[in-house]
Amino acid sequence: MSRFYSKIGNVKVLMHACVLSLFIALSLQVDAQDGKKLFRGNCASCHKLEGKLVGPALSGVQDRWDSKENLIAWIQNSQQYLSDNPGDDYAHSLYEEYNKSVMPAMPLDEAQVNAILDYIANPSAGEEKEAGAGDKQMVAAQDSGEDYTLYWLLGFLVVLLIVIKVLLDVKRSVKHLLYDVKGDEGFEKDGEVQDFNWSTKEKLQHWAGRNKVLVALMGVVVLVVVLNVVWQGLLGVGVYQGYAPEQPIKFSHKIHAGDNEISCVYCHHAAEKGKHSNIPSAMLCMNCHQGIQEGSRWGTEEISKIYEAVGYNTETAEYDKPKKPIKWVRIHNLPDLAYFNHSQHVVAGEIECQECHGPVETYDYPMKQYAPLTMGWCINCHRETEVKMNGNDYYDDLHAELVEKYKEEGIEKFTVEQIGGLECAKCHY
């Protein structure tokens, strides 16, 4: 018994040691990530590790200063440092080199500045840890979004077949036993003697002959199922719901529209002005990515493709390279016989983008077609969608006419169908 308690004590000691080690490891990891977080929150808008941005590159910055204490004081308040240290030639030359641009004072204590400098000196350690965690989160997010219904059904079918096989084996064993005990007498039924040595084909023919109604019903069910599969297949011709092609640049709507809450019409600005919503130009991307040169998901890999498209040189911050167009793959495509105008729906109809494109702010990569975009889908929307007439000058006169027209029925709210939304010429011309 004493040995038993001794073992329990050893296990407790081992568990405490593991917990302590895990706590220390997590603490070290948080410290490594805090430096990068502080860098991104306070420095990344003006500085890169490699190459100039608004200010100089920070890689090797400690080697360029006489002492770390001076560098920390400069980071915390550069103007105060210049005033207190008129003899520091390097600091004053740096100030002159960047056209006397004032680096704002940073509300950071010495420990936080040291964490940033440690990250600048060794960015790979923190980035490797973060990249590993990010990959795991991405895989987990993708896995959590998968639909396992088909796998469960297949598994259930396999188990069912195994159970049926076991039951048939049991039945066969019982028949063997009955045959050994009673001979052919054990298989007499309804005045007929079933031969134990019949082949499977003969047994099926015998069973079918005695259950013609059931066989006929089974045949009808199979026929209906086959016809339904064929019909559904025909209905799917030309329907590309769920279509999600690979794109030349991995663009995440979740990061831009979801996490950063960028409005859809900032990039797709023509949606409020014309028929097409337009594909954003690469120069529009540069409004943000001239400063944001490293993404949270793919780092510099995808953003560098934007620079290649517009001919941007990150070293000189000039557009001095050859341009290369981005060959985007179109996802949503209506047939030529159908007319659709974005501005009519977005401005006059006040329809949200998500009505047709789904919860875009949750889509990562690649982007997909949410709706079937079939004629029936559009018609159902016109039948069910209430026209937002209140406060919409576009519908003032029409609303008054409709109220007068339907006053006996007491209808004051109208759907698109009631304003002519099902007329053929509205969508086909």
TORKOL-4160 file (C-alpha; in steps of 0.2 Angstrom, whole numbers, padded with zeros to 4 digits, m for minus):
429
<pt num="1" X="0000" Y="0000" Z="0000"/>
<pt num="2" X="0014" Y="0012" Z="0004"/>
<pt num="3" X="0022" Y="0009" Z="m0013"/>
<pt num="4" X="0005" Y="0013" Z="m0021"/>
<pt num="5" X="0004" Y="0030" Z="m0012"/>
<pt num="6" X="0022" Y="0033" Z="m0016"/>
<pt num="7" X="0019" Y="0031" Z="m0034"/>
<pt num="8" X="0004" Y="0043" Z="m0033"/>
<pt num="9" X="0015" Y="0055" Z="m0025"/>
<pt num="10" X="0028" Y="0053" Z="m0039"/>
<pt num="11" X="0014" Y="0056" Z="m0052"/>
<pt num="12" X="0009" Y="0072" Z="m0043"/>
<pt num="13" X="0026" Y="0079" Z="m0043"/>
<pt num="14" X="0028" Y="0075" Z="m0061"/>
<pt num="15" X="0012" Y="0083" Z="m0065"/>
<pt num="16" X="0016" Y="0099" Z="m0056"/>
<pt num="17" X="0033" Y="0099" Z="m0065"/>
<pt num="18" X="0024" Y="0098" Z="m0082"/>
<pt num="19" X="0012" Y="0112" Z="m0077"/>
<pt num="20" X="0026" Y="0123" Z="m0072"/>
<pt num="21" X="0036" Y="0119" Z="m0088"/>
<pt num="22" X="0021" Y="0123" Z="m0098"/>
<pt num="23" X="0018" Y="0140" Z="m0089"/>
<pt num="24" X="0036" Y="0145" Z="m0092"/>
<pt num="25" X="0036" Y="0140" Z="m0110"/>
<pt num="26" X="0019" Y="0150" Z="m0113"/>
<pt num="27" X="0027" Y="0165" Z="m0103"/>
<pt num="28" X="0042" Y="0165" Z="m0115"/>
<pt num="29" X="0031" Y="0163" Z="m0130"/>
<pt num="30" X="0020" Y="0178" Z="m0125"/>
<pt num="31" X="0036" Y="0188" Z="m0122"/>
<pt num="32" X="0042" Y="0184" Z="m0140"/>
<pt num="33" X="0025" Y="0189" Z="m0147"/>
<pt num="34" X="0023" Y="0205" Z="m0137"/>
<pt num="35" X="0038" Y="0212" Z="m0146"/>
<pt num="36" X="0031" Y="0209" Z="m0163"/>
<pt num="37" X="0014" Y="0215" Z="m0157"/>
<pt num="38" X="0022" Y="0231" Z="m0150"/>
<pt num="39" X="0032" Y="0233" Z="m0166"/>
<pt num="40" X="0016" Y="0232" Z="m0177"/>
<pt num="41" X="0006" Y="0243" Z="m0166"/>
<pt num="42" X="0019" Y="0257" Z="m0164"/>
<pt num="43" X="0032" Y="0255" Z="m0178"/>
<pt num="44" X="0025" Y="0246" Z="m0193"/>
<pt num="45" X="0016" Y="0261" Z="m0200"/>
<pt num="46" X="0032" Y="0270" Z="m0204"/>
<pt num="47" X="0046" Y="0257" Z="m0203"/>
<pt num="48" X="0050" Y="0240" Z="m0211"/>
<pt num="49" X="0063" Y="0228" Z="m0205"/>
<pt num="50" X="0071" Y="0228" Z="m0222"/>
<pt num="51" X="0070" Y="0243" Z="m0234"/>
<pt num="52" X="0064" Y="0261" Z="m0232"/>
<pt num="53" X="0046" Y="0265" Z="m0229"/>
<pt num="54" X="0042" Y="0282" Z="m0222"/>
<pt num="55" X="0057" Y="0280" Z="m0210"/>
<pt num="56" X="0073" Y="0270" Z="m0212"/>
<pt num="57" X="0074" Y="0251" Z="m0211"/>
<pt num="58" X="0076" Y="0245" Z="m0193"/>
<pt num="59" X="0086" Y="0229" Z="m0196"/>
<pt num="60" X="0103" Y="0231" Z="m0187"/>
<pt num="61" X="0097" Y="0248" Z="m0179"/>
<pt num="62" X="0106" Y="0244" Z="m0163"/>
<pt num="63" X="0123" Y="0243" Z="m0172"/>
<pt num="64" X="0121" Y="0261" Z="m0179"/>
<pt num="65" X="0119" Y="0269" Z="m0162"/>
<pt num="66" X="0133" Y="0272" Z="m0150"/>
<pt num="67" X="0123" Y="0265" Z="m0136"/>
<pt num="68" X="0107" Y="0256" Z="m0133"/>
<pt num="69" X="0102" Y="0269" Z="m0120"/>
<pt num="70" X="0103" Y="0283" Z="m0133"/>
<pt num="71" X="0093" Y="0273" Z="m0145"/>
<pt num="72" X="0079" Y="0270" Z="m0132"/>
<pt num="73" X="0079" Y="0288" Z="m0127"/>
<pt num="74" X="0077" Y="0292" Z="m0146"/>
<pt num="75" X="0063" Y="0280" Z="m0148"/>
<pt num="76" X="0053" Y="0287" Z="m0133"/>
<pt num="77" X="0055" Y="0305" Z="m0138"/>
<pt num="78" X="0066" Y="0310" Z="m0153"/>
<pt num="79" X="0063" Y="0328" Z="m0152"/>
<pt num="80" X="0068" Y="0329" Z="m0133"/>
<pt num="81" X="0083" Y="0318" Z="m0137"/>
<pt num="82" X="0089" Y="0330" Z="m0151"/>
<pt num="83" X="0087" Y="0345" Z="m0139"/>
<pt num="84" X="0096" Y="0336" Z="m0125"/>
<pt num="85" X="0110" Y="0329" Z="m0136"/>
<pt num="86" X="0116" Y="0343" Z="m0149"/>
<pt num="87" X="0133" Y="0334" Z="m0151"/>
<pt num="88" X="0125" Y="0317" Z="m0157"/>
<pt num="89" X="0130" Y="0319" Z="m0175"/>
<pt num="90" X="0121" Y="0303" Z="m0181"/>
<pt num="91" X="0104" Y="0308" Z="m0173"/>
<pt num="92" X="0105" Y="0325" Z="m0181"/>
<pt num="93" X="0110" Y="0318" Z="m0198"/>
<pt num="94" X="0096" Y="0306" Z="m0197"/>
<pt num="95" X="0084" Y="0320" Z="m0194"/>
<pt num="96" X="0091" Y="0330" Z="m0208"/>
<pt num="97" X="0091" Y="0315" Z="m0220"/>
<pt num="98" X="0072" Y="0313" Z="m0218"/>
<pt num="99" X="0068" Y="0331" Z="m0221"/>
<pt num="100" X="0066" Y="0335" Z="m0203"/>
<pt num="101" X="0051" Y="0324" Z="m0201"/>
<pt num="102" X="0046" Y="0323" Z="m0183"/>
<pt num="103" X="0045" Y="0305" Z="m0176"/>
<pt num="104" X="0031" Y="0306" Z="m0164"/>
<pt num="105" X="0035" Y="0302" Z="m0145"/>
<pt num="106" X="0031" Y="0284" Z="m0141"/>
<pt num="107" X="0021" Y="0280" Z="m0125"/>
<pt num="108" X="0032" Y="0265" Z="m0121"/>
<pt num="109" X="0042" Y="0261" Z="m0106"/>
<pt num="110" X="0060" Y="0254" Z="m0106"/>
<pt num="111" X="0054" Y="0236" Z="m0105"/>
<pt num="112" X="0042" Y="0238" Z="m0120"/>
<pt num="113" X="0056" Y="0246" Z="m0131"/>
<pt num="114" X="0068" Y="0232" Z="m0126"/>
<pt num="115" X="0055" Y="0220" Z="m0132"/>
<pt num="116" X="0053" Y="0229" Z="m0149"/>
<pt num="117" X="0072" Y="0229" Z="m0151"/>
<pt num="118" X="0073" Y="0211" Z="m0146"/>
<pt num="119" X="0060" Y="0207" Z="m0160"/>
<pt num="120" X="0070" Y="0218" Z="m0173"/>
<pt num="121" X="0086" Y="0209" Z="m0168"/>
<pt num="122" X="0078" Y="0192" Z="m0170"/>
<pt num="123" X="0061" Y="0192" Z="m0179"/>
<pt num="124" X="0062" Y="0174" Z="m0185"/>
<pt num="125" X="0059" Y="0166" Z="m0169"/>
<pt num="126" X="0043" Y="0175" Z="m0165"/>
<pt num="127" X="0037" Y="0174" Z="m0183"/>
<pt num="128" X="0040" Y="0155" Z="m0184"/>
<pt num="129" X="0030" Y="0152" Z="m0168"/>
<pt num="130" X="0016" Y="0163" Z="m0174"/>
<pt num="131" X="0016" Y="0156" Z="m0191"/>
<pt num="132" X="0015" Y="0138" Z="m0184"/>
<pt num="133" X="0000" Y="0144" Z="m0173"/>
<pt num="134" X="m0008" Y="0152" Z="m0187"/>
<pt num="135" X="m0007" Y="0137" Z="m0198"/>
<pt num="136" X="m0014" Y="0126" Z="m0185"/>
<pt num="137" X="m0029" Y="0139" Z="m0182"/>
<pt num="138" X="m0031" Y="0139" Z="m0201"/>
<pt num="139" X="m0032" Y="0120" Z="m0202"/>
<pt num="140" X="m0044" Y="0120" Z="m0187"/>
<pt num="141" X="m0055" Y="0133" Z="m0195"/>
<pt num="142" X="m0056" Y="0124" Z="m0211"/>
<pt num="143" X="m0059" Y="0107" Z="m0203"/>
<pt num="144" X="m0073" Y="0114" Z="m0192"/>
<pt num="145" X="m0081" Y="0121" Z="m0207"/>
<pt num="146" X="m0082" Y="0104" Z="m0216"/>
<pt num="147" X="m0098" Y="0094" Z="m0218"/>
<pt num="148" X="m0096" Y="0076" Z="m0212"/>
<pt num="149" X="m0114" Y="0071" Z="m0215"/>
<pt num="150" X="m0109" Y="0060" Z="m0230"/>
<pt num="151" X="m0095" Y="0052" Z="m0220"/>
<pt num="152" X="m0107" Y="0048" Z="m0206"/>
<pt num="153" X="m0120" Y="0041" Z="m0218"/>
<pt num="154" X="m0107" Y="0030" Z="m0227"/>
<pt num="155" X="m0101" Y="0024" Z="m0210"/>
<pt num="156" X="m0118" Y="0020" Z="m0205"/>
<pt num="157" X="m0121" Y="0010" Z="m0221"/>
<pt num="158" X="m0105" Y="0000" Z="m0218"/>
<pt num="159" X="m0110" Y="m0004" Z="m0200"/>
<pt num="160" X="m0128" Y="m0009" Z="m0207"/>
<pt num="161" X="m0120" Y="m0020" Z="m0220"/>
<pt num="162" X="m0109" Y="m0029" Z="m0207"/>
<pt num="163" X="m0125" Y="m0031" Z="m0195"/>
<pt num="164" X="m0134" Y="m0039" Z="m0210"/>
<pt num="165" X="m0120" Y="m0050" Z="m0214"/>
<pt num="166" X="m0119" Y="m0056" Z="m0196"/>
<pt num="167" X="m0137" Y="m0060" Z="m0195"/>
<pt num="168" X="m0137" Y="m0069" Z="m0212"/>
<pt num="169" X="m0123" Y="m0080" Z="m0206"/>
<pt num="170" X="m0132" Y="m0083" Z="m0190"/>
<pt num="171" X="m0148" Y="m0088" Z="m0200"/>
<pt num="172" X="m0137" Y="m0099" Z="m0211"/>
<pt num="173" X="m0129" Y="m0107" Z="m0196"/>
<pt num="174" X="m0147" Y="m0110" Z="m0188"/>
<pt num="175" X="m0152" Y="m0118" Z="m0205"/>
<pt num="176" X="m0137" Y="m0129" Z="m0205"/>
<pt num="177" X="m0141" Y="m0135" Z="m0187"/>
<pt num="178" X="m0160" Y="m0138" Z="m0192"/>
<pt num="179" X="m0155" Y="m0147" Z="m0207"/>
<pt num="180" X="m0143" Y="m0158" Z="m0198"/>
<pt num="181" X="m0157" Y="m0162" Z="m0185"/>
<pt num="182" X="m0173" Y="m0164" Z="m0195"/>
<pt num="183" X="m0167" Y="m0165" Z="m0213"/>
<pt num="184" X="m0178" Y="m0158" Z="m0227"/>
<pt num="185" X="m0193" Y="m0158" Z="m0215"/>
<pt num="186" X="m0186" Y="m0142" Z="m0207"/>
<pt num="187" X="m0188" Y="m0132" Z="m0223"/>
<pt num="188" X="m0206" Y="m0136" Z="m0227"/>
<pt num="189" X="m0216" Y="m0121" Z="m0228"/>
<pt num="190" X="m0234" Y="m0118" Z="m0235"/>
<pt num="191" X="m0234" Y="m0135" Z="m0242"/>
<pt num="192" X="m0218" Y="m0132" Z="m0252"/>
<pt num="193" X="m0201" Y="m0140" Z="m0248"/>
<pt num="194" X="m0186" Y="m0127" Z="m0250"/>
<pt num="195" X="m0170" Y="m0136" Z="m0256"/>
<pt num="196" X="m0156" Y="m0131" Z="m0244"/>
<pt num="197" X="m0144" Y="m0134" Z="m0258"/>
<pt num="198" X="m0152" Y="m0121" Z="m0270"/>
<pt num="199" X="m0140" Y="m0107" Z="m0277"/>
<pt num="200" X="m0142" Y="m0089" Z="m0273"/>
<pt num="201" X="m0150" Y="m0085" Z="m0289"/>
<pt num="202" X="m0163" Y="m0099" Z="m0287"/>
<pt num="203" X="m0167" Y="m0093" Z="m0270"/>
<pt num="204" X="m0169" Y="m0075" Z="m0276"/>
<pt num="205" X="m0180" Y="m0081" Z="m0290"/>
<pt num="206" X="m0190" Y="m0091" Z="m0278"/>
<pt num="207" X="m0192" Y="m0077" Z="m0266"/>
<pt num="208" X="m0197" Y="m0065" Z="m0280"/>
<pt num="209" X="m0210" Y="m0077" Z="m0286"/>
<pt num="210" X="m0218" Y="m0077" Z="m0270"/>
<pt num="211" X="m0217" Y="m0058" Z="m0267"/>
<pt num="212" X="m0222" Y="m0050" Z="m0283"/>
<pt num="213" X="m0231" Y="m0035" Z="m0276"/>
<pt num="214" X="m0216" Y="m0031" Z="m0265"/>
<pt num="215" X="m0204" Y="m0033" Z="m0280"/>
<pt num="216" X="m0215" Y="m0022" Z="m0290"/>
<pt num="217" X="m0215" Y="m0008" Z="m0277"/>
<pt num="218" X="m0196" Y="m0009" Z="m0275"/>
<pt num="219" X="m0195" Y="m0007" Z="m0294"/>
<pt num="220" X="m0206" Y="0008" Z="m0294"/>
<pt num="221" X="m0195" Y="0016" Z="m0279"/>
<pt num="222" X="m0179" Y="0012" Z="m0289"/>
<pt num="223" X="m0186" Y="0020" Z="m0305"/>
<pt num="224" X="m0192" Y="0036" Z="m0295"/>
<pt num="225" X="m0175" Y="0038" Z="m0287"/>
<pt num="226" X="m0166" Y="0036" Z="m0304"/>
<pt num="227" X="m0177" Y="0048" Z="m0313"/>
<pt num="228" X="m0175" Y="0061" Z="m0298"/>
<pt num="229" X="m0156" Y="0059" Z="m0300"/>
<pt num="230" X="m0157" Y="0062" Z="m0318"/>
<pt num="231" X="m0169" Y="0077" Z="m0316"/>
<pt num="232" X="m0158" Y="0085" Z="m0303"/>
<pt num="233" X="m0143" Y="0083" Z="m0314"/>
<pt num="234" X="m0152" Y="0092" Z="m0328"/>
<pt num="235" X="m0158" Y="0106" Z="m0317"/>
<pt num="236" X="m0139" Y="0109" Z="m0312"/>
<pt num="237" X="m0134" Y="0112" Z="m0330"/>
<pt num="238" X="m0126" Y="0129" Z="m0331"/>
<pt num="239" X="m0128" Y="0132" Z="m0312"/>
<pt num="240" X="m0112" Y="0135" Z="m0303"/>
<pt num="241" X="m0117" Y="0138" Z="m0285"/>
<pt num="242" X="m0102" Y="0135" Z="m0274"/>
<pt num="243" X="m0089" Y="0139" Z="m0288"/>
<pt num="244" X="m0073" Y="0144" Z="m0280"/>
<pt num="245" X="m0059" Y="0145" Z="m0293"/>
<pt num="246" X="m0040" Y="0148" Z="m0288"/>
<pt num="247" X="m0035" Y="0166" Z="m0291"/>
<pt num="248" X="m0018" Y="0173" Z="m0296"/>
<pt num="249" X="m0018" Y="0182" Z="m0279"/>
<pt num="250" X="m0025" Y="0175" Z="m0263"/>
<pt num="251" X="m0037" Y="0188" Z="m0257"/>
<pt num="252" X="m0046" Y="0185" Z="m0241"/>
<pt num="253" X="m0063" Y="0194" Z="m0239"/>
<pt num="254" X="m0063" Y="0189" Z="m0221"/>
<pt num="255" X="m0048" Y="0199" Z="m0217"/>
<pt num="256" X="m0053" Y="0214" Z="m0227"/>
<pt num="257" X="m0072" Y="0215" Z="m0225"/>
<pt num="258" X="m0073" Y="0205" Z="m0209"/>
<pt num="259" X="m0058" Y="0208" Z="m0197"/>
<pt num="260" X="m0054" Y="0226" Z="m0204"/>
<pt num="261" X="m0073" Y="0230" Z="m0208"/>
<pt num="262" X="m0069" Y="0238" Z="m0225"/>
<pt num="263" X="m0085" Y="0243" Z="m0234"/>
<pt num="264" X="m0089" Y="0233" Z="m0250"/>
<pt num="265" X="m0091" Y="0248" Z="m0260"/>
<pt num="266" X="m0074" Y="0255" Z="m0255"/>
<pt num="267" X="m0066" Y="0242" Z="m0267"/>
<pt num="268" X="m0082" Y="0238" Z="m0278"/>
<pt num="269" X="m0086" Y="0257" Z="m0280"/>
<pt num="270" X="m0095" Y="0255" Z="m0296"/>
<pt num="271" X="m0109" Y="0244" Z="m0288"/>
<pt num="272" X="m0118" Y="0261" Z="m0283"/>
<pt num="273" X="m0115" Y="0269" Z="m0300"/>
<pt num="274" X="m0118" Y="0257" Z="m0314"/>
<pt num="275" X="m0122" Y="0239" Z="m0320"/>
<pt num="276" X="m0106" Y="0231" Z="m0315"/>
<pt num="277" X="m0098" Y="0232" Z="m0298"/>
<pt num="278" X="m0081" Y="0231" Z="m0306"/>
<pt num="279" X="m0065" Y="0222" Z="m0301"/>
<pt num="280" X="m0054" Y="0234" Z="m0290"/>
<pt num="281" X="m0039" Y="0240" Z="m0298"/>
<pt num="282" X="m0022" Y="0236" Z="m0291"/>
<pt num="283" X="m0018" Y="0254" Z="m0288"/>
<pt num="284" X="m0033" Y="0254" Z="m0276"/>
<pt num="285" X="m0025" Y="0241" Z="m0266"/>
<pt num="286" X="m0010" Y="0252" Z="m0265"/>
<pt num="287" X="m0020" Y="0265" Z="m0255"/>
<pt num="288" X="m0017" Y="0253" Z="m0240"/>
<pt num="289" X="m0003" Y="0241" Z="m0246"/>
<pt num="290" X="0010" Y="0254" Z="m0249"/>
<pt num="291" X="0012" Y="0255" Z="m0231"/>
<pt num="292" X="0005" Y="0238" Z="m0226"/>
<pt num="293" X="0019" Y="0227" Z="m0234"/>
<pt num="294" X="0016" Y="0211" Z="m0224"/>
<pt num="295" X="0000" Y="0202" Z="m0222"/>
<pt num="296" X="m0007" Y="0193" Z="m0207"/>
<pt num="297" X="m0010" Y="0177" Z="m0217"/>
<pt num="298" X="0003" Y="0175" Z="m0231"/>
<pt num="299" X="0016" Y="0188" Z="m0226"/>
<pt num="300" X="0024" Y="0197" Z="m0240"/>
<pt num="301" X="0021" Y="0183" Z="m0253"/>
<pt num="302" X="0004" Y="0189" Z="m0260"/>
<pt num="303" X="0006" Y="0208" Z="m0257"/>
<pt num="304" X="0022" Y="0207" Z="m0268"/>
<pt num="305" X="0011" Y="0201" Z="m0282"/>
<pt num="306" X="0002" Y="0218" Z="m0281"/>
<pt num="307" X="0018" Y="0227" Z="m0282"/>
<pt num="308" X="0023" Y="0217" Z="m0297"/>
<pt num="309" X="0007" Y="0222" Z="m0305"/>
<pt num="310" X="0009" Y="0240" Z="m0303"/>
<pt num="311" X="0028" Y="0241" Z="m0305"/>
<pt num="312" X="0031" Y="0246" Z="m0287"/>
<pt num="313" X="0049" Y="0246" Z="m0280"/>
<pt num="314" X="0049" Y="0243" Z="m0262"/>
<pt num="315" X="0067" Y="0248" Z="m0260"/>
<pt num="316" X="0065" Y="0266" Z="m0268"/>
<pt num="317" X="0046" Y="0268" Z="m0265"/>
<pt num="318" X="0044" Y="0272" Z="m0283"/>
<pt num="319" X="0034" Y="0265" Z="m0297"/>
<pt num="320" X="0049" Y="0262" Z="m0308"/>
<pt num="321" X="0047" Y="0244" Z="m0313"/>
<pt num="322" X="0037" Y="0236" Z="m0328"/>
<pt num="323" X="0019" Y="0233" Z="m0325"/>
<pt num="324" X="0010" Y="0216" Z="m0326"/>
<pt num="325" X="m0009" Y="0215" Z="m0326"/>
<pt num="326" X="m0017" Y="0203" Z="m0314"/>
<pt num="327" X="m0027" Y="0189" Z="m0323"/>
<pt num="328" X="m0042" Y="0187" Z="m0311"/>
<pt num="329" X="m0054" Y="0173" Z="m0314"/>
<pt num="330" X="m0072" Y="0178" Z="m0315"/>
<pt num="331" X="m0084" Y="0170" Z="m0302"/>
<pt num="332" X="m0101" Y="0177" Z="m0305"/>
<pt num="333" X="m0107" Y="0177" Z="m0323"/>
<pt num="334" X="m0125" Y="0179" Z="m0329"/>
<pt num="335" X="m0130" Y="0173" Z="m0347"/>
<pt num="336" X="m0130" Y="0187" Z="m0360"/>
<pt num="337" X="m0149" Y="0185" Z="m0362"/>
<pt num="338" X="m0151" Y="0192" Z="m0344"/>
<pt num="339" X="m0149" Y="0210" Z="m0338"/>
<pt num="340" X="m0144" Y="0214" Z="m0321"/>
<pt num="341" X="m0140" Y="0232" Z="m0314"/>
<pt num="342" X="m0130" Y="0233" Z="m0298"/>
<pt num="343" X="m0135" Y="0251" Z="m0295"/>
<pt num="344" X="m0153" Y="0248" Z="m0297"/>
<pt num="345" X="m0153" Y="0235" Z="m0283"/>
<pt num="346" X="m0140" Y="0243" Z="m0272"/>
<pt num="347" X="m0146" Y="0261" Z="m0273"/>
<pt num="348" X="m0164" Y="0261" Z="m0277"/>
<pt num="349" X="m0168" Y="0244" Z="m0270"/>
<pt num="350" X="m0157" Y="0246" Z="m0255"/>
<pt num="351" X="m0152" Y="0228" Z="m0256"/>
<pt num="352" X="m0137" Y="0222" Z="m0245"/>
<pt num="353" X="m0123" Y="0214" Z="m0254"/>
<pt num="354" X="m0125" Y="0198" Z="m0243"/>
<pt num="355" X="m0142" Y="0195" Z="m0251"/>
<pt num="356" X="m0134" Y="0189" Z="m0267"/>
<pt num="357" X="m0116" Y="0186" Z="m0262"/>
<pt num="358" X="m0119" Y="0178" Z="m0245"/>
<pt num="359" X="m0109" Y="0182" Z="m0229"/>
<pt num="360" X="m0094" Y="0188" Z="m0239"/>
<pt num="361" X="m0086" Y="0195" Z="m0223"/>
<pt num="362" X="m0084" Y="0177" Z="m0217"/>
<pt num="363" X="m0076" Y="0170" Z="m0233"/>
<pt num="364" X="m0058" Y="0167" Z="m0232"/>
<pt num="365" X="m0050" Y="0161" Z="m0248"/>
<pt num="366" X="m0055" Y="0157" Z="m0261"/>
<pt num="367" X="m0070" Y="0167" Z="m0264"/>
<pt num="368" X="m0086" Y="0157" Z="m0270"/>
<pt num="369" X="m0102" Y="0159" Z="m0278"/>
<pt num="370" X="m0115" Y="0159" Z="m0264"/>
<pt num="371" X="m0132" Y="0159" Z="m0274"/>
<pt num="372" X="m0137" Y="0148" Z="m0289"/>
<pt num="373" X="m0142" Y="0164" Z="m0299"/>
<pt num="374" X="m0155" Y="0155" Z="m0308"/>
<pt num="375" X="m0171" Y="0163" Z="m0315"/>
<pt num="376" X="m0182" Y="0154" Z="m0302"/>
<pt num="377" X="m0170" Y="0161" Z="m0288"/>
<pt num="378" X="m0172" Y="0179" Z="m0295"/>
<pt num="379" X="m0191" Y="0177" Z="m0297"/>
<pt num="380" X="m0193" Y="0170" Z="m0279"/>
<pt num="381" X="m0183" Y="0185" Z="m0273"/>
<pt num="382" X="m0194" Y="0197" Z="m0282"/>
<pt num="383" X="m0210" Y="0189" Z="m0275"/>
<pt num="384" X="m0204" Y="0189" Z="m0257"/>
<pt num="385" X="m0194" Y="0205" Z="m0256"/>
<pt num="386" X="m0203" Y="0221" Z="m0249"/>
<pt num="387" X="m0199" Y="0237" Z="m0259"/>
<pt num="388" X="m0191" Y="0249" Z="m0247"/>
<pt num="389" X="m0201" Y="0265" Z="m0252"/>
<pt num="390" X="m0202" Y="0275" Z="m0236"/>
<pt num="391" X="m0189" Y="0289" Z="m0237"/>
<pt num="392" X="m0184" Y="0284" Z="m0254"/>
<pt num="393" X="m0187" Y="0298" Z="m0266"/>
<pt num="394" X="m0186" Y="0286" Z="m0281"/>
<pt num="395" X="m0202" Y="0278" Z="m0276"/>
<pt num="396" X="m0213" Y="0292" Z="m0270"/>
<pt num="397" X="m0224" Y="0294" Z="m0285"/>
<pt num="398" X="m0225" Y="0275" Z="m0288"/>
<pt num="399" X="m0230" Y="0272" Z="m0269"/>
<pt num="400" X="m0244" Y="0284" Z="m0270"/>
<pt num="401" X="m0251" Y="0276" Z="m0286"/>
<pt num="402" X="m0250" Y="0258" Z="m0278"/>
<pt num="403" X="m0258" Y="0264" Z="m0262"/>
<pt num="404" X="m0273" Y="0270" Z="m0272"/>
<pt num="405" X="m0273" Y="0255" Z="m0283"/>
<pt num="406" X="m0274" Y="0243" Z="m0268"/>
<pt num="407" X="m0283" Y="0254" Z="m0255"/>
<pt num="408" X="m0298" Y="0242" Z="m0255"/>
<pt num="409" X="m0287" Y="0228" Z="m0250"/>
<pt num="410" X="m0278" Y="0238" Z="m0237"/>
<pt num="411" X="m0261" Y="0235" Z="m0244"/>
<pt num="412" X="m0248" Y="0248" Z="m0240"/>
<pt num="413" X="m0232" Y="0238" Z="m0242"/>
<pt num="414" X="m0227" Y="0231" Z="m0258"/>
<pt num="415" X="m0216" Y="0217" Z="m0265"/>
<pt num="416" X="m0205" Y="0219" Z="m0281"/>
<pt num="417" X="m0218" Y="0208" Z="m0290"/>
<pt num="418" X="m0232" Y="0221" Z="m0287"/>
<pt num="419" X="m0221" Y="0235" Z="m0296"/>
<pt num="420" X="m0219" Y="0225" Z="m0311"/>
<pt num="421" X="m0204" Y="0214" Z="m0306"/>
<pt num="422" X="m0210" Y="0199" Z="m0314"/>
<pt num="423" X="m0212" Y="0206" Z="m0332"/>
<pt num="424" X="m0201" Y="0197" Z="m0344"/>
<pt num="425" X="m0194" Y="0213" Z="m0352"/>
<pt num="426" X="m0187" Y="0219" Z="m0335"/>
<pt num="427" X="m0173" Y="0206" Z="m0336"/>
<pt num="428" X="m0174" Y="0200" Z="m0354"/>
<pt num="429" X="m0172" Y="0212" Z="m0369"/>
